[in-house]
Amino acid sequence: MESDAVQNAGRPPLDFAAAAALVSGAKRILVSGHLSPDGDSLGSMIAVQRALSSPERAVVATADPHAFGAPGFLEGAKDILPLRRLKGKRFDLLVSVDCASADRLPPEVRPFAAKLPVLVIDHHITNTHFGTVELIDPAASSAGELVWEFLKRMDAPLDRAAAEALWVAIVTDSGRFAYDSTRPGTMTAAADLLSRGVRTALINDILFCSFKAKSVALKRRAWRSLHIWKNRKVAEVTVTREDFREVRGSKADIEDAVEIPRSVAGNEIALFFYQIPDRTHETRVSIRTRAPWDATALAVRFGGGGHLRAAGCTVKAPLSAAKRQVRAAVAEMMKNRPSPESAKPAPPPQVQDGTEPPQESPGK
């Protein structure tokens, strides 16, 4: 592991000792990520559950198994406790990973967040600071990168399954190390995980080169909806409630749809509009940006949040009305192109919704 001076350069101080003390004093730990967990959220949960479990400490990770998508292949995913089975369970500590707000935890987990000590491990710039102890670094590539450092500092065992879970967390949120959140510490973590037997080619094929028929069908519909405007600087795709129903698919089957508009040459702002079948008066939006635009500046206008270049929100309006609102906000934002200096990340705003629409993932 690289020196603390290098690893911590340019980031806020993180109290790993306090986090370790919180974990060491707990006998029954609940681990959760955000709603509709992506690769970073799921991978981080699995790694924490596997690494911190011991004969003296019971660790339970929980999520909706129907929302896992491609990362659901990970060893350890089958050990995730379905949310419906949380009722009546008792815990000493909640560990929240890759979740920027208590409101973005699954509804079944929120009561535990209200009454238990909470360890927050997160990298969203819009984190609302709901933890007892927090390991938050908005410059990190992923929550998985921070989980890796925390587990290393605790001398927690990382078997191959935990290493692969963290590898998925990091590669999905860093865009396979292509996004500008990739830093020396990201590669240090990746190198350590590789030394533990991570099957990189297999994981790459599963996540990025192999798609179910319904995923392909949804992407086909997204491509057909492609709309480009603002002199090719803005592009968007849409998947409707009817699309999901006809294909019998879900958001987990089309996590990377926002990459379609983002791939347009000259694109600066990419949008993915979609509807959840049982939420007729809500429209969710995934946002990706390139310099100089801040994705969170757009997302927070609708109660959302995320990262500088990847964010999401839920617009409380049907699809057509939501599109008009978001397009107007984009046009207003683009009236004055910020200078390179002013385009630097702003201090974290206090918002209600901190992940992809959730988040939302590269893959968010």
Buried (B, 14 or more C-beta within 10 A) or exposed (E): BBEEEEBBEEBEEBEBEBBBEBBEEBEBBBBBBBBBBBBBBBBBBBBBBBBBBEEEBBBBBBBBBEBBBBBBBBBBBEBBBEBEEBEEEEBBBBBBBBBBBBBBBBEBBBEBBEEBBBBBBBBBBBBBEBBBBBBBBBBBBBBBBBBBBBBBBBEBEBBBBBBBBBBBBBBBBBBBEEBEBBBEBBBBBBEBBEEBEBEEEEBEEBBBEEBEEBBBBBBEBBEEBBBBEBEEBBBBBBBBBEBBEEBEBBBBBBBBBBBBBBEBEEBBBBBBBBBBEEEEEBBBBBBBBBEBBBBBBBBBBBBBBBBBBBBBBBBBBBBEEBBEBBBEBBEEBBEEEBEEEEBEEEEBBEBBBBBBBBBBBBBB
